[in-house]
Amino acid sequence: MRNLRFIIAAAIALFGLISYYSTTSENPITGEKQRVSLTAEEEVALGRQLAPQMAAQFGGVSAGAARERVRAVGDRVVARSSAARTPYKYSFYLLADRRTVNAFALPGGQIFITEALYSLLQSEDELAAVLGHEVGHVLARHSAEHLAKQQLTQALIGAVAVGSGDYNTAQLAQLAGSFINMNHGRDDELEADRLGLRLTREAGYDPRAMIRVMEVLEKASGGSGQPEFASTHPNPGNRIARIKEELAKVPH
């Protein structure tokens, strides 16, 4: 019986690994080899399907001039940058949540910023920097990458659970897998910062506004927040140093 469990576990793990490593494509924007299981069209469809539910979790979509400003700045970031030459369909939303300082992107181009974060921004350049960062996540296909990683992680966790017959062992494997994905998350944020700088510059905004955005985020987290190792978002203060390095490479 034990040998049978090991055989089944090995089959589950092997299937997960083959599925993950056989879905490789090159990202035309970043030039990186990526393992994704969705096409661009599927990302767009998935993002549109998830958008209403995500908006509802943050108080729904705001109305008024601020909402139109977010849409107009986002549209300019896309239309005047290399993002316009990609298959993604972008929509920009201001969410009514006045307590949660956040912005995020769904697969395929659905992009959100909360009123709480919007109210802390002092210029159109800063708004463009936030939205450009989120467009960067879309262009880098981070959501599609994470979905593929999660599918692999779940397959391996299932293999451990079957092979060991020990739920606690499976829990430890799941915890290890979550930390692996968290590390990738920090890398994603830094990559989105770099792409955001590029997109805001191409659209005619001042990319240096990204530094002010990081200062806003650092202050909003109380100057500390969670330990960087346990967070999918790098400490804003550490990101500022990376952003300054990127800004020094090109004129602005």
KEZALO-922138 format. One record per residue (C-alpha): residue number from 0; residue in three letters; x negated, y negated, z. Coordinates in steps of 0.1 Angstrom, whole numbers, plus 5000, padded with zeros to 4 digits. Each point is the difference from the previous one (the first is absolute). Layout:
BEGIN
<doba resi="NUM" resn="ALA" x="X" y="Y" z="Z"/>
...
//
This chain:
BEGIN
<doba resi="0" resn="MET" x="5000" y="5000" z="5000"/>
<doba resi="1" resn="ARG" x="4972" y="4977" z="5009"/>
<doba resi="2" resn="ASN" x="4982" y="5006" z="4967"/>
<doba resi="3" resn="LEU" x="5032" y="4993" z="4981"/>
<doba resi="4" resn="ARG" x="5003" y="4966" z="5018"/>
<doba resi="5" resn="PHE" x="4965" y="4992" z="4989"/>
<doba resi="6" resn="ILE" x="5007" y="5009" z="4964"/>
<doba resi="7" resn="ILE" x="5032" y="4979" z="4999"/>
<doba resi="8" resn="ALA" x="4981" y="4971" z="5017"/>
<doba resi="9" resn="ALA" x="4972" y="5002" z="4975"/>
<doba resi="10" resn="ALA" x="5025" y="5000" z="4971"/>
<doba resi="11" resn="ILE" x="5018" y="4969" z="5014"/>
<doba resi="12" resn="ALA" x="4967" y="4982" z="5005"/>
<doba resi="13" resn="LEU" x="4987" y="5010" z="4965"/>
<doba resi="14" resn="PHE" x="5033" y="4988" z="4983"/>
<doba resi="15" resn="GLY" x="4998" y="4967" z="5018"/>
<doba resi="16" resn="LEU" x="4963" y="4995" z="4991"/>
<doba resi="17" resn="ILE" x="5006" y="5009" z="4963"/>
<doba resi="18" resn="SER" x="5030" y="4977" z="4998"/>
<doba resi="19" resn="TYR" x="4981" y="4971" z="5015"/>
<doba resi="20" resn="TYR" x="4968" y="5003" z="4980"/>
<doba resi="21" resn="SER" x="5016" y="5007" z="4967"/>
<doba resi="22" resn="THR" x="5018" y="4967" z="4999"/>
<doba resi="23" resn="THR" x="4971" y="4976" z="4992"/>
<doba resi="24" resn="SER" x="5003" y="4968" z="4979"/>
<doba resi="25" resn="GLU" x="4979" y="4969" z="4996"/>
<doba resi="26" resn="ASN" x="5015" y="4967" z="5012"/>
<doba resi="27" resn="PRO" x="4996" y="4974" z="4971"/>
<doba resi="28" resn="ILE" x="4998" y="4971" z="5025"/>
<doba resi="29" resn="THR" x="4975" y="5013" z="5025"/>
<doba resi="30" resn="GLY" x="4983" y="5026" z="4978"/>
<doba resi="31" resn="GLU" x="5002" y="5025" z="5028"/>
<doba resi="32" resn="LYS" x="5009" y="5037" z="4997"/>
<doba resi="33" resn="GLN" x="5031" y="5006" z="5019"/>
<doba resi="34" resn="ARG" x="5020" y="5030" z="5010"/>
<doba resi="35" resn="VAL" x="5037" y="4991" z="4996"/>
<doba resi="36" resn="SER" x="5031" y="5021" z="4992"/>
<doba resi="37" resn="LEU" x="5022" y="4972" z="4987"/>
<doba resi="38" resn="THR" x="5001" y="4982" z="4967"/>
<doba resi="39" resn="ALA" x="5002" y="4962" z="5000"/>
<doba resi="40" resn="GLU" x="5037" y="5003" z="4989"/>
<doba resi="41" resn="GLU" x="5007" y="5023" z="5029"/>
<doba resi="42" resn="GLU" x="4983" y="4975" z="5024"/>
<doba resi="43" resn="VAL" x="5023" y="4972" z="4987"/>
<doba resi="44" resn="ALA" x="5031" y="5022" z="5004"/>
<doba resi="45" resn="LEU" x="4990" y="5011" z="5035"/>
<doba resi="46" resn="GLY" x="4993" y="4964" z="5011"/>
<doba resi="47" resn="ARG" x="5033" y="4988" z="4987"/>
<doba resi="48" resn="GLN" x="5019" y="5028" z="5017"/>
<doba resi="49" resn="LEU" x="4983" y="4993" z="5034"/>
<doba resi="50" resn="ALA" x="5002" y="4962" z="4999"/>
<doba resi="51" resn="PRO" x="5036" y="4996" z="5014"/>
<doba resi="52" resn="GLN" x="4993" y="5022" z="5030"/>
<doba resi="53" resn="MET" x="4967" y="4984" z="5007"/>
<doba resi="54" resn="ALA" x="5015" y="4965" z="4998"/>
<doba resi="55" resn="ALA" x="5028" y="5011" z="5024"/>
<doba resi="56" resn="GLN" x="4974" y="5010" z="5026"/>
<doba resi="57" resn="PHE" x="4988" y="4964" z="5001"/>
<doba resi="58" resn="GLY" x="5033" y="4982" z="5002"/>
<doba resi="59" resn="GLY" x="5008" y="4999" z="4963"/>
<doba resi="60" resn="VAL" x="4989" y="4976" z="4973"/>
<doba resi="61" resn="SER" x="5000" y="4962" z="5009"/>
<doba resi="62" resn="ALA" x="5018" y="4974" z="4981"/>
<doba resi="63" resn="GLY" x="4991" y="4964" z="4991"/>
<doba resi="64" resn="ALA" x="4971" y="4981" z="4986"/>
<doba resi="65" resn="ALA" x="4974" y="5020" z="5019"/>
<doba resi="66" resn="ARG" x="5011" y="5031" z="4983"/>
<doba resi="67" resn="GLU" x="4997" y="4984" z="4966"/>
<doba resi="68" resn="ARG" x="4966" y="4986" z="5008"/>
<doba resi="69" resn="VAL" x="4988" y="5036" z="5009"/>
<doba resi="70" resn="ARG" x="5014" y="5012" z="4967"/>
<doba resi="71" resn="ALA" x="4985" y="4972" z="4980"/>
<doba resi="72" resn="VAL" x="4965" y="5003" z="5015"/>
<doba resi="73" resn="GLY" x="5000" y="5038" z="4996"/>
<doba resi="74" resn="ASP" x="5011" y="4998" z="4964"/>
<doba resi="75" resn="ARG" x="4972" y="4975" z="4993"/>
<doba resi="76" resn="VAL" x="4974" y="5023" z="5016"/>
<doba resi="77" resn="VAL" x="5011" y="5028" z="4977"/>
<doba resi="78" resn="ALA" x="5006" y="4980" z="4968"/>
<doba resi="79" resn="ARG" x="4967" y="4982" z="5000"/>
<doba resi="80" resn="SER" x="4978" y="5029" z="5011"/>
<doba resi="81" resn="SER" x="4989" y="5034" z="4988"/>
<doba resi="82" resn="ALA" x="5031" y="5014" z="5018"/>
<doba resi="83" resn="ALA" x="5021" y="4990" z="4971"/>
<doba resi="84" resn="ARG" x="4983" y="5025" z="4978"/>
<doba resi="85" resn="THR" x="5011" y="5030" z="5021"/>
<doba resi="86" resn="PRO" x="5032" y="5021" z="4998"/>
<doba resi="87" resn="TYR" x="5012" y="4990" z="5034"/>
<doba resi="88" resn="LYS" x="5032" y="4980" z="5005"/>
<doba resi="89" resn="TYR" x="4996" y="4974" z="5028"/>
<doba resi="90" resn="SER" x="5027" y="4985" z="5022"/>
<doba resi="91" resn="PHE" x="4992" y="4978" z="5030"/>
<doba resi="92" resn="TYR" x="5022" y="4998" z="5031"/>
<doba resi="93" resn="LEU" x="5001" y="4978" z="5032"/>
<doba resi="94" resn="LEU" x="5014" y="5021" z="5029"/>
<doba resi="95" resn="ALA" x="5021" y="4984" z="5028"/>
<doba resi="96" resn="ASP" x="4979" y="5016" z="5028"/>
<doba resi="97" resn="ARG" x="4986" y="4970" z="5020"/>
<doba resi="98" resn="ARG" x="4981" y="5021" z="5026"/>
<doba resi="99" resn="THR" x="4979" y="5025" z="4980"/>
<doba resi="100" resn="VAL" x="4970" y="4984" z="4983"/>
<doba resi="101" resn="ASN" x="4996" y="5022" z="4970"/>
<doba resi="102" resn="ALA" x="4999" y="5004" z="4962"/>
<doba resi="103" resn="PHE" x="5000" y="5033" z="4981"/>
<doba resi="104" resn="ALA" x="5004" y="5015" z="4966"/>
<doba resi="105" resn="LEU" x="5019" y="5030" z="4988"/>
<doba resi="106" resn="PRO" x="4988" y="5021" z="4970"/>
<doba resi="107" resn="GLY" x="5005" y="4984" z="4966"/>
<doba resi="108" resn="GLY" x="5003" y="4964" z="5010"/>
<doba resi="109" resn="GLN" x="5026" y="4993" z="5027"/>
<doba resi="110" resn="ILE" x="4983" y="4975" z="5023"/>
<doba resi="111" resn="PHE" x="5012" y="4986" z="5033"/>
<doba resi="112" resn="ILE" x="4990" y="4973" z="5025"/>
<doba resi="113" resn="THR" x="5018" y="4993" z="5033"/>
<doba resi="114" resn="GLU" x="5012" y="4966" z="5011"/>
<doba resi="115" resn="ALA" x="4977" y="5004" z="5030"/>
<doba resi="116" resn="LEU" x="4969" y="5001" z="4979"/>
<doba resi="117" resn="TYR" x="5013" y="4975" z="4974"/>
<doba resi="118" resn="SER" x="5006" y="4974" z="5027"/>
<doba resi="119" resn="LEU" x="4963" y="5002" z="5011"/>
<doba resi="120" resn="LEU" x="4987" y="4992" z="4965"/>
<doba resi="121" resn="GLN" x="4991" y="4964" z="4993"/>
<doba resi="122" resn="SER" x="4996" y="4999" z="4963"/>
<doba resi="123" resn="GLU" x="5010" y="5015" z="4967"/>
<doba resi="124" resn="ASP" x="4964" y="5013" z="4996"/>
<doba resi="125" resn="GLU" x="5004" y="5020" z="5032"/>
<doba resi="126" resn="LEU" x="5033" y="5014" z="4989"/>
<doba resi="127" resn="ALA" x="4984" y="5010" z="4967"/>
<doba resi="128" resn="ALA" x="4971" y="5017" z="5019"/>
<doba resi="129" resn="VAL" x="5025" y="5021" z="5020"/>
<doba resi="130" resn="LEU" x="5020" y="5010" z="4969"/>
<doba resi="131" resn="GLY" x="4969" y="5006" z="4980"/>
<doba resi="132" resn="HIS" x="4987" y="5023" z="5026"/>
<doba resi="133" resn="GLU" x="5032" y="5020" z="4998"/>
<doba resi="134" resn="VAL" x="4999" y="5001" z="4962"/>
<doba resi="135" resn="GLY" x="4965" y="5014" z="5005"/>
<doba resi="136" resn="HIS" x="5014" y="5029" z="5018"/>
<doba resi="137" resn="VAL" x="5024" y="5007" z="4971"/>
<doba resi="138" resn="LEU" x="4972" y="4997" z="4974"/>
<doba resi="139" resn="ALA" x="4977" y="5023" z="5020"/>
<doba resi="140" resn="ARG" x="5029" y="5026" z="5003"/>
<doba resi="141" resn="HIS" x="4994" y="5004" z="5037"/>
<doba resi="142" resn="SER" x="5036" y="5012" z="5007"/>
<doba resi="143" resn="ALA" x="4996" y="5027" z="4973"/>
<doba resi="144" resn="GLU" x="4967" y="5011" z="5014"/>
<doba resi="145" resn="HIS" x="5014" y="5002" z="5035"/>
<doba resi="146" resn="LEU" x="5029" y="5021" z="4989"/>
<doba resi="147" resn="ALA" x="4976" y="5025" z="4984"/>
<doba resi="148" resn="LYS" x="4978" y="5000" z="5031"/>
<doba resi="149" resn="GLN" x="5031" y="5006" z="5022"/>
<doba resi="150" resn="GLN" x="5011" y="5029" z="4978"/>
<doba resi="151" resn="LEU" x="4965" y="5016" z="5003"/>
<doba resi="152" resn="THR" x="4999" y="4993" z="5038"/>
<doba resi="153" resn="GLN" x="5034" y="5017" z="5005"/>
<doba resi="154" resn="ALA" x="4989" y="5030" z="4980"/>
<doba resi="155" resn="LEU" x="4969" y="5004" z="5021"/>
<doba resi="156" resn="ILE" x="5019" y="4995" z="5032"/>
<doba resi="157" resn="GLY" x="5025" y="5027" z="4989"/>
<doba resi="158" resn="ALA" x="4971" y="5023" z="4992"/>
<doba resi="159" resn="VAL" x="4985" y="4995" z="5035"/>
<doba resi="160" resn="ALA" x="5033" y="5006" z="5017"/>
<doba resi="161" resn="VAL" x="5006" y="5032" z="4980"/>
<doba resi="162" resn="GLY" x="4965" y="5013" z="5004"/>
<doba resi="163" resn="SER" x="4996" y="4993" z="5037"/>
<doba resi="164" resn="GLY" x="5036" y="5006" z="5012"/>
<doba resi="165" resn="ASP" x="4992" y="4972" z="5025"/>
<doba resi="166" resn="TYR" x="5021" y="4969" z="4999"/>
<doba resi="167" resn="ASN" x="4974" y="4981" z="5021"/>
<doba resi="168" resn="THR" x="4973" y="5007" z="4975"/>
<doba resi="169" resn="ALA" x="5023" y="4987" z="4973"/>
<doba resi="170" resn="GLN" x="5006" y="4968" z="5020"/>
<doba resi="171" resn="LEU" x="4962" y="4995" z="5002"/>
<doba resi="172" resn="ALA" x="4997" y="5005" z="4963"/>
<doba resi="173" resn="GLN" x="5027" y="4975" z="4994"/>
<doba resi="174" resn="LEU" x="4983" y="4974" z="5022"/>
<doba resi="175" resn="ALA" x="4967" y="5005" z="4982"/>
<doba resi="176" resn="GLY" x="5018" y="4996" z="4967"/>
<doba resi="177" resn="SER" x="5016" y="4968" z="5011"/>
<doba resi="178" resn="PHE" x="4967" y="4985" z="5010"/>
<doba resi="179" resn="ILE" x="4986" y="5009" z="4966"/>
<doba resi="180" resn="ASN" x="5028" y="4982" z="4983"/>
<doba resi="181" resn="MET" x="4995" y="4970" z="5023"/>
<doba resi="182" resn="ASN" x="4964" y="4996" z="4989"/>
<doba resi="183" resn="HIS" x="5012" y="4999" z="4964"/>
<doba resi="184" resn="GLY" x="5025" y="4974" z="5010"/>
<doba resi="185" resn="ARG" x="4973" y="4976" z="5013"/>
<doba resi="186" resn="ASP" x="4981" y="5004" z="4967"/>
<doba resi="187" resn="ASP" x="5032" y="4992" z="4981"/>
<doba resi="188" resn="GLU" x="5005" y="4968" z="5019"/>
<doba resi="189" resn="LEU" x="4965" y="4988" z="4991"/>
<doba resi="190" resn="GLU" x="5005" y="5010" z="4964"/>
<doba resi="191" resn="ALA" x="5033" y="4981" z="5000"/>
<doba resi="192" resn="ASP" x="4982" y="4969" z="5014"/>
<doba resi="193" resn="ARG" x="4975" y="5001" z="4971"/>
<doba resi="194" resn="LEU" x="5027" y="5004" z="4974"/>
<doba resi="195" resn="GLY" x="5020" y="4973" z="5017"/>
<doba resi="196" resn="LEU" x="4971" y="4976" z="4997"/>
<doba resi="197" resn="ARG" x="4997" y="5008" z="4964"/>
<doba resi="198" resn="LEU" x="5037" y="4996" z="4992"/>
<doba resi="199" resn="THR" x="5004" y="4967" z="5018"/>
<doba resi="200" resn="ARG" x="4970" y="4986" z="4983"/>
<doba resi="201" resn="GLU" x="5013" y="5011" z="4966"/>
<doba resi="202" resn="ALA" x="5034" y="4984" z="5007"/>
<doba resi="203" resn="GLY" x="4984" y="4967" z="5008"/>
<doba resi="204" resn="TYR" x="5003" y="5001" z="5038"/>
<doba resi="205" resn="ASP" x="4971" y="4994" z="5025"/>
<doba resi="206" resn="PRO" x="4988" y="5035" z="5011"/>
<doba resi="207" resn="ARG" x="4984" y="4985" z="5031"/>
<doba resi="208" resn="ALA" x="5035" y="4998" z="5014"/>
<doba resi="209" resn="MET" x="4997" y="5037" z="5008"/>
<doba resi="210" resn="ILE" x="4976" y="4990" z="5028"/>
<doba resi="211" resn="ARG" x="5027" y="4979" z="5016"/>
<doba resi="212" resn="VAL" x="5025" y="5029" z="4996"/>
<doba resi="213" resn="MET" x="4977" y="5023" z="5019"/>
<doba resi="214" resn="GLU" x="4996" y="4974" z="5028"/>
<doba resi="215" resn="VAL" x="5038" y="4999" z="5002"/>
<doba resi="216" resn="LEU" x="5002" y="5038" z="5003"/>
<doba resi="217" resn="GLU" x="4973" y="5001" z="5026"/>
<doba resi="218" resn="LYS" x="5018" y="4973" z="5021"/>
<doba resi="219" resn="ALA" x="5033" y="5019" z="4996"/>
<doba resi="220" resn="SER" x="4984" y="5032" z="5014"/>
<doba resi="221" resn="GLY" x="4988" y="4981" z="5030"/>
<doba resi="222" resn="GLY" x="4965" y="4999" z="4988"/>
<doba resi="223" resn="SER" x="4995" y="5037" z="5006"/>
<doba resi="224" resn="GLY" x="5029" y="5024" z="4991"/>
<doba resi="225" resn="GLN" x="4993" y="5037" z="4998"/>
<doba resi="226" resn="PRO" x="4965" y="5014" z="4999"/>
<doba resi="227" resn="GLU" x="4988" y="5000" z="4964"/>
<doba resi="228" resn="PHE" x="4994" y="5037" z="4999"/>
<doba resi="229" resn="ALA" x="5036" y="5008" z="5009"/>
<doba resi="230" resn="SER" x="5016" y="4975" z="4976"/>
<doba resi="231" resn="THR" x="5007" y="5002" z="4963"/>
<doba resi="232" resn="HIS" x="4993" y="4963" z="4997"/>
<doba resi="233" resn="PRO" x="4964" y="4989" z="5007"/>
<doba resi="234" resn="ASN" x="4996" y="4973" z="5026"/>
<doba resi="235" resn="PRO" x="5007" y="4966" z="4982"/>
<doba resi="236" resn="GLY" x="4967" y="4986" z="5014"/>
<doba resi="237" resn="ASN" x="4980" y="5027" z="4984"/>
<doba resi="238" resn="ARG" x="5019" y="4995" z="4967"/>
<doba resi="239" resn="ILE" x="4991" y="4963" z="5000"/>
<doba resi="240" resn="ALA" x="4963" y="5009" z="4997"/>
<doba resi="241" resn="ARG" x="5008" y="5024" z="4970"/>
<doba resi="242" resn="ILE" x="5021" y="4973" z="4983"/>
<doba resi="243" resn="LYS" x="4972" y="4974" z="5004"/>
<doba resi="244" resn="GLU" x="4976" y="5025" z="4984"/>
<doba resi="245" resn="GLU" x="5024" y="5004" z="4970"/>
<doba resi="246" resn="LEU" x="5005" y="4962" z="4997"/>
<doba resi="247" resn="ALA" x="4963" y="4995" z="4999"/>
<doba resi="248" resn="LYS" x="4997" y="5022" z="4969"/>
<doba resi="249" resn="VAL" x="5020" y="4978" z="4977"/>
<doba resi="250" resn="PRO" x="5008" y="4963" z="4996"/>
<doba resi="251" resn="HIS" x="5033" y="4987" z="5012"/>
//
